[in-house]
Amino acid sequence: MFDKYMIVEKDFKNVEDRGKVTGFQLGVRLPYYRGVVLSLVGEMQIAVDGENVPTEQMTLTMNGKKFPLGSLEDEPVEKWEFGDIGIVTVAKPGGLTPGEHKVELRQHMKISYVPGGFWGQDAKTLQLASYRLSNE
């Protein structure tokens, strides 16, 4: 329904920890018109430049809390509200190179009145700004 709004361009950047680039992040929204508890967010598939990102390398930050993507089904209380932006962080030493990257996102929603749930998907070419470590 809201697929074209799933990928949030402004939140696409490399991330660092203790002076080293440890990965990248991407802002995402739900493809659904209502808020849901995280346990109703099914599988999330991300590919960058045609390369699939393993689930175990991804975490979701929602409402200031960080969750391993593979454990969302165990979160029956924490909510993801309609329009809220979740930050997916991908562990990738060195991050991504500056420039254009094609980002593809598929997200499964486990909605009770839709047998088997449904998939939302979005794809965008995003620009990653050149990145300098803060201590350089």
Chimera marker file (.cmm) of the C-alpha trace (Angstrom):
<marker_set name="trace">
<marker id="1" x="0.000" y="0.000" z="0.000" r="1" g="1" b="0" radius="0.5"/>
<marker id="2" x="2.648" y="2.479" z="1.040" r="1" g="1" b="0" radius="0.5"/>
<marker id="3" x="5.532" y="0.701" z="-0.651" r="1" g="1" b="0" radius="0.5"/>
<marker id="4" x="7.034" y="3.764" z="-2.336" r="1" g="1" b="0" radius="0.5"/>
<marker id="5" x="7.601" y="5.338" z="1.108" r="1" g="1" b="0" radius="0.5"/>
<marker id="6" x="9.378" y="2.367" z="2.705" r="1" g="1" b="0" radius="0.5"/>
<marker id="7" x="12.973" y="3.452" z="2.011" r="1" g="1" b="0" radius="0.5"/>
<marker id="8" x="13.894" y="6.766" z="3.649" r="1" g="1" b="0" radius="0.5"/>
<marker id="9" x="16.634" y="8.477" z="1.658" r="1" g="1" b="0" radius="0.5"/>
<marker id="10" x="17.830" y="10.959" z="4.302" r="1" g="1" b="0" radius="0.5"/>
<marker id="11" x="18.857" y="8.214" z="6.751" r="1" g="1" b="0" radius="0.5"/>
<marker id="12" x="21.231" y="6.400" z="4.355" r="1" g="1" b="0" radius="0.5"/>
<marker id="13" x="24.800" y="6.710" z="5.639" r="1" g="1" b="0" radius="0.5"/>
<marker id="14" x="27.832" y="4.878" z="6.940" r="1" g="1" b="0" radius="0.5"/>
<marker id="15" x="28.176" y="4.478" z="10.702" r="1" g="1" b="0" radius="0.5"/>
<marker id="16" x="31.251" y="4.401" z="12.869" r="1" g="1" b="0" radius="0.5"/>
<marker id="17" x="32.236" y="3.078" z="16.259" r="1" g="1" b="0" radius="0.5"/>
<marker id="18" x="35.385" y="4.219" z="18.033" r="1" g="1" b="0" radius="0.5"/>
<marker id="19" x="36.819" y="5.834" z="14.924" r="1" g="1" b="0" radius="0.5"/>
<marker id="20" x="36.199" y="2.935" z="12.530" r="1" g="1" b="0" radius="0.5"/>
<marker id="21" x="33.457" y="2.576" z="9.932" r="1" g="1" b="0" radius="0.5"/>
<marker id="22" x="31.561" y="-0.522" z="11.045" r="1" g="1" b="0" radius="0.5"/>
<marker id="23" x="28.659" y="-0.559" z="8.609" r="1" g="1" b="0" radius="0.5"/>
<marker id="24" x="25.834" y="1.490" z="7.197" r="1" g="1" b="0" radius="0.5"/>
<marker id="25" x="22.285" y="2.401" z="8.090" r="1" g="1" b="0" radius="0.5"/>
<marker id="26" x="19.023" y="2.820" z="6.258" r="1" g="1" b="0" radius="0.5"/>
<marker id="27" x="15.758" y="4.373" z="7.377" r="1" g="1" b="0" radius="0.5"/>
<marker id="28" x="12.656" y="2.273" z="6.706" r="1" g="1" b="0" radius="0.5"/>
<marker id="29" x="8.912" y="2.598" z="7.152" r="1" g="1" b="0" radius="0.5"/>
<marker id="30" x="6.227" y="-0.077" z="7.274" r="1" g="1" b="0" radius="0.5"/>
<marker id="31" x="4.280" y="-0.845" z="4.074" r="1" g="1" b="0" radius="0.5"/>
<marker id="32" x="1.099" y="-0.936" z="6.148" r="1" g="1" b="0" radius="0.5"/>
<marker id="33" x="-1.448" y="1.718" z="7.102" r="1" g="1" b="0" radius="0.5"/>
<marker id="34" x="-1.503" y="0.932" z="10.828" r="1" g="1" b="0" radius="0.5"/>
<marker id="35" x="0.990" y="0.572" z="13.627" r="1" g="1" b="0" radius="0.5"/>
<marker id="36" x="1.872" y="-2.951" z="14.746" r="1" g="1" b="0" radius="0.5"/>
<marker id="37" x="3.830" y="-4.646" z="17.499" r="1" g="1" b="0" radius="0.5"/>
<marker id="38" x="7.248" y="-5.757" z="16.279" r="1" g="1" b="0" radius="0.5"/>
<marker id="39" x="6.261" y="-9.434" z="16.461" r="1" g="1" b="0" radius="0.5"/>
<marker id="40" x="3.976" y="-8.817" z="13.444" r="1" g="1" b="0" radius="0.5"/>
<marker id="41" x="6.880" y="-7.617" z="11.305" r="1" g="1" b="0" radius="0.5"/>
<marker id="42" x="8.046" y="-10.694" z="9.460" r="1" g="1" b="0" radius="0.5"/>
<marker id="43" x="11.141" y="-11.204" z="7.393" r="1" g="1" b="0" radius="0.5"/>
<marker id="44" x="12.952" y="-8.124" z="6.093" r="1" g="1" b="0" radius="0.5"/>
<marker id="45" x="15.148" y="-8.575" z="3.036" r="1" g="1" b="0" radius="0.5"/>
<marker id="46" x="17.631" y="-5.921" z="1.971" r="1" g="1" b="0" radius="0.5"/>
<marker id="47" x="19.913" y="-5.981" z="-1.060" r="1" g="1" b="0" radius="0.5"/>
<marker id="48" x="22.476" y="-3.304" z="-1.888" r="1" g="1" b="0" radius="0.5"/>
<marker id="49" x="23.831" y="-3.231" z="-5.435" r="1" g="1" b="0" radius="0.5"/>
<marker id="50" x="22.396" y="-6.708" z="-5.993" r="1" g="1" b="0" radius="0.5"/>
<marker id="51" x="24.060" y="-8.217" z="-2.893" r="1" g="1" b="0" radius="0.5"/>
<marker id="52" x="21.678" y="-9.641" z="-0.284" r="1" g="1" b="0" radius="0.5"/>
<marker id="53" x="22.368" y="-8.612" z="3.302" r="1" g="1" b="0" radius="0.5"/>
<marker id="54" x="22.231" y="-11.535" z="5.775" r="1" g="1" b="0" radius="0.5"/>
<marker id="55" x="19.600" y="-11.083" z="8.492" r="1" g="1" b="0" radius="0.5"/>
<marker id="56" x="22.146" y="-11.765" z="11.223" r="1" g="1" b="0" radius="0.5"/>
<marker id="57" x="24.089" y="-8.644" z="10.153" r="1" g="1" b="0" radius="0.5"/>
<marker id="58" x="21.058" y="-6.354" z="10.680" r="1" g="1" b="0" radius="0.5"/>
<marker id="59" x="19.579" y="-4.643" z="13.719" r="1" g="1" b="0" radius="0.5"/>
<marker id="60" x="16.502" y="-2.424" z="13.945" r="1" g="1" b="0" radius="0.5"/>
<marker id="61" x="16.450" y="0.664" z="16.156" r="1" g="1" b="0" radius="0.5"/>
<marker id="62" x="12.904" y="1.610" z="17.087" r="1" g="1" b="0" radius="0.5"/>
<marker id="63" x="11.889" y="4.079" z="19.789" r="1" g="1" b="0" radius="0.5"/>
<marker id="64" x="15.507" y="4.310" z="20.942" r="1" g="1" b="0" radius="0.5"/>
<marker id="65" x="15.802" y="0.535" z="21.444" r="1" g="1" b="0" radius="0.5"/>
<marker id="66" x="17.924" y="-1.807" z="19.332" r="1" g="1" b="0" radius="0.5"/>
<marker id="67" x="16.642" y="-5.238" z="18.247" r="1" g="1" b="0" radius="0.5"/>
<marker id="68" x="18.391" y="-7.973" z="16.227" r="1" g="1" b="0" radius="0.5"/>
<marker id="69" x="16.297" y="-8.298" z="13.077" r="1" g="1" b="0" radius="0.5"/>
<marker id="70" x="15.956" y="-12.053" z="13.505" r="1" g="1" b="0" radius="0.5"/>
<marker id="71" x="14.329" y="-11.668" z="16.935" r="1" g="1" b="0" radius="0.5"/>
<marker id="72" x="11.453" y="-9.288" z="16.140" r="1" g="1" b="0" radius="0.5"/>
<marker id="73" x="8.966" y="-12.148" z="16.500" r="1" g="1" b="0" radius="0.5"/>
<marker id="74" x="9.855" y="-12.214" z="20.211" r="1" g="1" b="0" radius="0.5"/>
<marker id="75" x="8.757" y="-8.571" z="20.747" r="1" g="1" b="0" radius="0.5"/>
<marker id="76" x="4.995" y="-8.629" z="21.531" r="1" g="1" b="0" radius="0.5"/>
<marker id="77" x="4.926" y="-5.203" z="23.254" r="1" g="1" b="0" radius="0.5"/>
<marker id="78" x="7.204" y="-2.747" z="21.410" r="1" g="1" b="0" radius="0.5"/>
<marker id="79" x="5.275" y="-0.966" z="18.634" r="1" g="1" b="0" radius="0.5"/>
<marker id="80" x="6.164" y="0.405" z="15.224" r="1" g="1" b="0" radius="0.5"/>
<marker id="81" x="3.621" y="3.118" z="14.492" r="1" g="1" b="0" radius="0.5"/>
<marker id="82" x="2.426" y="4.127" z="11.031" r="1" g="1" b="0" radius="0.5"/>
<marker id="83" x="4.839" y="6.642" z="9.508" r="1" g="1" b="0" radius="0.5"/>
<marker id="84" x="7.572" y="6.091" z="12.111" r="1" g="1" b="0" radius="0.5"/>
<marker id="85" x="11.043" y="5.552" z="10.724" r="1" g="1" b="0" radius="0.5"/>
<marker id="86" x="12.959" y="2.530" z="11.941" r="1" g="1" b="0" radius="0.5"/>
<marker id="87" x="16.713" y="2.535" z="11.475" r="1" g="1" b="0" radius="0.5"/>
<marker id="88" x="18.205" y="-0.671" z="10.095" r="1" g="1" b="0" radius="0.5"/>
<marker id="89" x="21.916" y="-0.878" z="10.814" r="1" g="1" b="0" radius="0.5"/>
<marker id="90" x="23.988" y="-3.339" z="8.804" r="1" g="1" b="0" radius="0.5"/>
<marker id="91" x="27.298" y="-4.609" z="10.182" r="1" g="1" b="0" radius="0.5"/>
<marker id="92" x="29.757" y="-4.304" z="7.280" r="1" g="1" b="0" radius="0.5"/>
<marker id="93" x="33.375" y="-3.434" z="8.114" r="1" g="1" b="0" radius="0.5"/>
<marker id="94" x="34.362" y="-0.400" z="6.049" r="1" g="1" b="0" radius="0.5"/>
<marker id="95" x="30.729" y="0.396" z="5.204" r="1" g="1" b="0" radius="0.5"/>
<marker id="96" x="29.777" y="1.352" z="1.664" r="1" g="1" b="0" radius="0.5"/>
<marker id="97" x="31.749" y="3.444" z="-0.797" r="1" g="1" b="0" radius="0.5"/>
<marker id="98" x="30.580" y="7.017" z="-1.440" r="1" g="1" b="0" radius="0.5"/>
<marker id="99" x="28.323" y="7.447" z="-4.463" r="1" g="1" b="0" radius="0.5"/>
<marker id="100" x="25.187" y="5.827" z="-5.830" r="1" g="1" b="0" radius="0.5"/>
<marker id="101" x="23.848" y="2.525" z="-4.533" r="1" g="1" b="0" radius="0.5"/>
<marker id="102" x="20.735" y="0.638" z="-5.575" r="1" g="1" b="0" radius="0.5"/>
<marker id="103" x="18.875" y="-0.378" z="-2.416" r="1" g="1" b="0" radius="0.5"/>
<marker id="104" x="16.072" y="-2.933" z="-2.540" r="1" g="1" b="0" radius="0.5"/>
<marker id="105" x="13.815" y="-3.683" z="0.431" r="1" g="1" b="0" radius="0.5"/>
<marker id="106" x="11.176" y="-6.389" z="0.889" r="1" g="1" b="0" radius="0.5"/>
<marker id="107" x="9.268" y="-6.627" z="4.125" r="1" g="1" b="0" radius="0.5"/>
<marker id="108" x="6.729" y="-9.223" z="5.214" r="1" g="1" b="0" radius="0.5"/>
<marker id="109" x="3.802" y="-8.195" z="7.425" r="1" g="1" b="0" radius="0.5"/>
<marker id="110" x="1.993" y="-10.867" z="9.481" r="1" g="1" b="0" radius="0.5"/>
<marker id="111" x="-1.494" y="-9.349" z="9.515" r="1" g="1" b="0" radius="0.5"/>
<marker id="112" x="-4.228" y="-11.569" z="10.988" r="1" g="1" b="0" radius="0.5"/>
<marker id="113" x="-6.953" y="-10.821" z="8.453" r="1" g="1" b="0" radius="0.5"/>
<marker id="114" x="-4.668" y="-11.412" z="5.452" r="1" g="1" b="0" radius="0.5"/>
<marker id="115" x="-4.008" y="-15.166" z="5.140" r="1" g="1" b="0" radius="0.5"/>
<marker id="116" x="-0.247" y="-15.605" z="4.977" r="1" g="1" b="0" radius="0.5"/>
<marker id="117" x="0.291" y="-11.871" z="5.447" r="1" g="1" b="0" radius="0.5"/>
<marker id="118" x="1.655" y="-9.740" z="2.631" r="1" g="1" b="0" radius="0.5"/>
<marker id="119" x="4.937" y="-8.372" z="1.296" r="1" g="1" b="0" radius="0.5"/>
<marker id="120" x="5.739" y="-4.741" z="0.686" r="1" g="1" b="0" radius="0.5"/>
<marker id="121" x="8.688" y="-3.760" z="-1.482" r="1" g="1" b="0" radius="0.5"/>
<marker id="122" x="10.564" y="-0.666" z="-2.507" r="1" g="1" b="0" radius="0.5"/>
<marker id="123" x="13.713" y="0.028" z="-4.512" r="1" g="1" b="0" radius="0.5"/>
<marker id="124" x="15.590" y="3.290" z="-4.803" r="1" g="1" b="0" radius="0.5"/>
<marker id="125" x="18.943" y="4.508" z="-6.024" r="1" g="1" b="0" radius="0.5"/>
<marker id="126" x="20.420" y="6.412" z="-3.096" r="1" g="1" b="0" radius="0.5"/>
<marker id="127" x="23.413" y="8.703" z="-2.856" r="1" g="1" b="0" radius="0.5"/>
<marker id="128" x="25.903" y="7.997" z="-0.071" r="1" g="1" b="0" radius="0.5"/>
<marker id="129" x="27.845" y="11.128" z="0.772" r="1" g="1" b="0" radius="0.5"/>
<marker id="130" x="31.610" y="10.964" z="1.059" r="1" g="1" b="0" radius="0.5"/>
<marker id="131" x="32.515" y="10.021" z="4.582" r="1" g="1" b="0" radius="0.5"/>
<marker id="132" x="35.262" y="11.272" z="6.848" r="1" g="1" b="0" radius="0.5"/>
<marker id="133" x="35.959" y="9.876" z="10.246" r="1" g="1" b="0" radius="0.5"/>
<marker id="134" x="35.524" y="12.484" z="12.951" r="1" g="1" b="0" radius="0.5"/>
<marker id="135" x="39.160" y="12.214" z="14.072" r="1" g="1" b="0" radius="0.5"/>
<marker id="136" x="40.713" y="12.707" z="10.628" r="1" g="1" b="0" radius="0.5"/>
<link id1="1" id2="2" r="1" g="1" b="0" radius="0.2"/>
<link id1="2" id2="3" r="1" g="1" b="0" radius="0.2"/>
<link id1="3" id2="4" r="1" g="1" b="0" radius="0.2"/>
<link id1="4" id2="5" r="1" g="1" b="0" radius="0.2"/>
<link id1="5" id2="6" r="1" g="1" b="0" radius="0.2"/>
<link id1="6" id2="7" r="1" g="1" b="0" radius="0.2"/>
<link id1="7" id2="8" r="1" g="1" b="0" radius="0.2"/>
<link id1="8" id2="9" r="1" g="1" b="0" radius="0.2"/>
<link id1="9" id2="10" r="1" g="1" b="0" radius="0.2"/>
<link id1="10" id2="11" r="1" g="1" b="0" radius="0.2"/>
<link id1="11" id2="12" r="1" g="1" b="0" radius="0.2"/>
<link id1="12" id2="13" r="1" g="1" b="0" radius="0.2"/>
<link id1="13" id2="14" r="1" g="1" b="0" radius="0.2"/>
<link id1="14" id2="15" r="1" g="1" b="0" radius="0.2"/>
<link id1="15" id2="16" r="1" g="1" b="0" radius="0.2"/>
<link id1="16" id2="17" r="1" g="1" b="0" radius="0.2"/>
<link id1="17" id2="18" r="1" g="1" b="0" radius="0.2"/>
<link id1="18" id2="19" r="1" g="1" b="0" radius="0.2"/>
<link id1="19" id2="20" r="1" g="1" b="0" radius="0.2"/>
<link id1="20" id2="21" r="1" g="1" b="0" radius="0.2"/>
<link id1="21" id2="22" r="1" g="1" b="0" radius="0.2"/>
<link id1="22" id2="23" r="1" g="1" b="0" radius="0.2"/>
<link id1="23" id2="24" r="1" g="1" b="0" radius="0.2"/>
<link id1="24" id2="25" r="1" g="1" b="0" radius="0.2"/>
<link id1="25" id2="26" r="1" g="1" b="0" radius="0.2"/>
<link id1="26" id2="27" r="1" g="1" b="0" radius="0.2"/>
<link id1="27" id2="28" r="1" g="1" b="0" radius="0.2"/>
<link id1="28" id2="29" r="1" g="1" b="0" radius="0.2"/>
<link id1="29" id2="30" r="1" g="1" b="0" radius="0.2"/>
<link id1="30" id2="31" r="1" g="1" b="0" radius="0.2"/>
<link id1="31" id2="32" r="1" g="1" b="0" radius="0.2"/>
<link id1="32" id2="33" r="1" g="1" b="0" radius="0.2"/>
<link id1="33" id2="34" r="1" g="1" b="0" radius="0.2"/>
<link id1="34" id2="35" r="1" g="1" b="0" radius="0.2"/>
<link id1="35" id2="36" r="1" g="1" b="0" radius="0.2"/>
<link id1="36" id2="37" r="1" g="1" b="0" radius="0.2"/>
<link id1="37" id2="38" r="1" g="1" b="0" radius="0.2"/>
<link id1="38" id2="39" r="1" g="1" b="0" radius="0.2"/>
<link id1="39" id2="40" r="1" g="1" b="0" radius="0.2"/>
<link id1="40" id2="41" r="1" g="1" b="0" radius="0.2"/>
<link id1="41" id2="42" r="1" g="1" b="0" radius="0.2"/>
<link id1="42" id2="43" r="1" g="1" b="0" radius="0.2"/>
<link id1="43" id2="44" r="1" g="1" b="0" radius="0.2"/>
<link id1="44" id2="45" r="1" g="1" b="0" radius="0.2"/>
<link id1="45" id2="46" r="1" g="1" b="0" radius="0.2"/>
<link id1="46" id2="47" r="1" g="1" b="0" radius="0.2"/>
<link id1="47" id2="48" r="1" g="1" b="0" radius="0.2"/>
<link id1="48" id2="49" r="1" g="1" b="0" radius="0.2"/>
<link id1="49" id2="50" r="1" g="1" b="0" radius="0.2"/>
<link id1="50" id2="51" r="1" g="1" b="0" radius="0.2"/>
<link id1="51" id2="52" r="1" g="1" b="0" radius="0.2"/>
<link id1="52" id2="53" r="1" g="1" b="0" radius="0.2"/>
<link id1="53" id2="54" r="1" g="1" b="0" radius="0.2"/>
<link id1="54" id2="55" r="1" g="1" b="0" radius="0.2"/>
<link id1="55" id2="56" r="1" g="1" b="0" radius="0.2"/>
<link id1="56" id2="57" r="1" g="1" b="0" radius="0.2"/>
<link id1="57" id2="58" r="1" g="1" b="0" radius="0.2"/>
<link id1="58" id2="59" r="1" g="1" b="0" radius="0.2"/>
<link id1="59" id2="60" r="1" g="1" b="0" radius="0.2"/>
<link id1="60" id2="61" r="1" g="1" b="0" radius="0.2"/>
<link id1="61" id2="62" r="1" g="1" b="0" radius="0.2"/>
<link id1="62" id2="63" r="1" g="1" b="0" radius="0.2"/>
<link id1="63" id2="64" r="1" g="1" b="0" radius="0.2"/>
<link id1="64" id2="65" r="1" g="1" b="0" radius="0.2"/>
<link id1="65" id2="66" r="1" g="1" b="0" radius="0.2"/>
<link id1="66" id2="67" r="1" g="1" b="0" radius="0.2"/>
<link id1="67" id2="68" r="1" g="1" b="0" radius="0.2"/>
<link id1="68" id2="69" r="1" g="1" b="0" radius="0.2"/>
<link id1="69" id2="70" r="1" g="1" b="0" radius="0.2"/>
<link id1="70" id2="71" r="1" g="1" b="0" radius="0.2"/>
<link id1="71" id2="72" r="1" g="1" b="0" radius="0.2"/>
<link id1="72" id2="73" r="1" g="1" b="0" radius="0.2"/>
<link id1="73" id2="74" r="1" g="1" b="0" radius="0.2"/>
<link id1="74" id2="75" r="1" g="1" b="0" radius="0.2"/>
<link id1="75" id2="76" r="1" g="1" b="0" radius="0.2"/>
<link id1="76" id2="77" r="1" g="1" b="0" radius="0.2"/>
<link id1="77" id2="78" r="1" g="1" b="0" radius="0.2"/>
<link id1="78" id2="79" r="1" g="1" b="0" radius="0.2"/>
<link id1="79" id2="80" r="1" g="1" b="0" radius="0.2"/>
<link id1="80" id2="81" r="1" g="1" b="0" radius="0.2"/>
<link id1="81" id2="82" r="1" g="1" b="0" radius="0.2"/>
<link id1="82" id2="83" r="1" g="1" b="0" radius="0.2"/>
<link id1="83" id2="84" r="1" g="1" b="0" radius="0.2"/>
<link id1="84" id2="85" r="1" g="1" b="0" radius="0.2"/>
<link id1="85" id2="86" r="1" g="1" b="0" radius="0.2"/>
<link id1="86" id2="87" r="1" g="1" b="0" radius="0.2"/>
<link id1="87" id2="88" r="1" g="1" b="0" radius="0.2"/>
<link id1="88" id2="89" r="1" g="1" b="0" radius="0.2"/>
<link id1="89" id2="90" r="1" g="1" b="0" radius="0.2"/>
<link id1="90" id2="91" r="1" g="1" b="0" radius="0.2"/>
<link id1="91" id2="92" r="1" g="1" b="0" radius="0.2"/>
<link id1="92" id2="93" r="1" g="1" b="0" radius="0.2"/>
<link id1="93" id2="94" r="1" g="1" b="0" radius="0.2"/>
<link id1="94" id2="95" r="1" g="1" b="0" radius="0.2"/>
<link id1="95" id2="96" r="1" g="1" b="0" radius="0.2"/>
<link id1="96" id2="97" r="1" g="1" b="0" radius="0.2"/>
<link id1="97" id2="98" r="1" g="1" b="0" radius="0.2"/>
<link id1="98" id2="99" r="1" g="1" b="0" radius="0.2"/>
<link id1="99" id2="100" r="1" g="1" b="0" radius="0.2"/>
<link id1="100" id2="101" r="1" g="1" b="0" radius="0.2"/>
<link id1="101" id2="102" r="1" g="1" b="0" radius="0.2"/>
<link id1="102" id2="103" r="1" g="1" b="0" radius="0.2"/>
<link id1="103" id2="104" r="1" g="1" b="0" radius="0.2"/>
<link id1="104" id2="105" r="1" g="1" b="0" radius="0.2"/>
<link id1="105" id2="106" r="1" g="1" b="0" radius="0.2"/>
<link id1="106" id2="107" r="1" g="1" b="0" radius="0.2"/>
<link id1="107" id2="108" r="1" g="1" b="0" radius="0.2"/>
<link id1="108" id2="109" r="1" g="1" b="0" radius="0.2"/>
<link id1="109" id2="110" r="1" g="1" b="0" radius="0.2"/>
<link id1="110" id2="111" r="1" g="1" b="0" radius="0.2"/>
<link id1="111" id2="112" r="1" g="1" b="0" radius="0.2"/>
<link id1="112" id2="113" r="1" g="1" b="0" radius="0.2"/>
<link id1="113" id2="114" r="1" g="1" b="0" radius="0.2"/>
<link id1="114" id2="115" r="1" g="1" b="0" radius="0.2"/>
<link id1="115" id2="116" r="1" g="1" b="0" radius="0.2"/>
<link id1="116" id2="117" r="1" g="1" b="0" radius="0.2"/>
<link id1="117" id2="118" r="1" g="1" b="0" radius="0.2"/>
<link id1="118" id2="119" r="1" g="1" b="0" radius="0.2"/>
<link id1="119" id2="120" r="1" g="1" b="0" radius="0.2"/>
<link id1="120" id2="121" r="1" g="1" b="0" radius="0.2"/>
<link id1="121" id2="122" r="1" g="1" b="0" radius="0.2"/>
<link id1="122" id2="123" r="1" g="1" b="0" radius="0.2"/>
<link id1="123" id2="124" r="1" g="1" b="0" radius="0.2"/>
<link id1="124" id2="125" r="1" g="1" b="0" radius="0.2"/>
<link id1="125" id2="126" r="1" g="1" b="0" radius="0.2"/>
<link id1="126" id2="127" r="1" g="1" b="0" radius="0.2"/>
<link id1="127" id2="128" r="1" g="1" b="0" radius="0.2"/>
<link id1="128" id2="129" r="1" g="1" b="0" radius="0.2"/>
<link id1="129" id2="130" r="1" g="1" b="0" radius="0.2"/>
<link id1="130" id2="131" r="1" g="1" b="0" radius="0.2"/>
<link id1="131" id2="132" r="1" g="1" b="0" radius="0.2"/>
<link id1="132" id2="133" r="1" g="1" b="0" radius="0.2"/>
<link id1="133" id2="134" r="1" g="1" b="0" radius="0.2"/>
<link id1="134" id2="135" r="1" g="1" b="0" radius="0.2"/>
<link id1="135" id2="136" r="1" g="1" b="0" radius="0.2"/>
</marker_set>
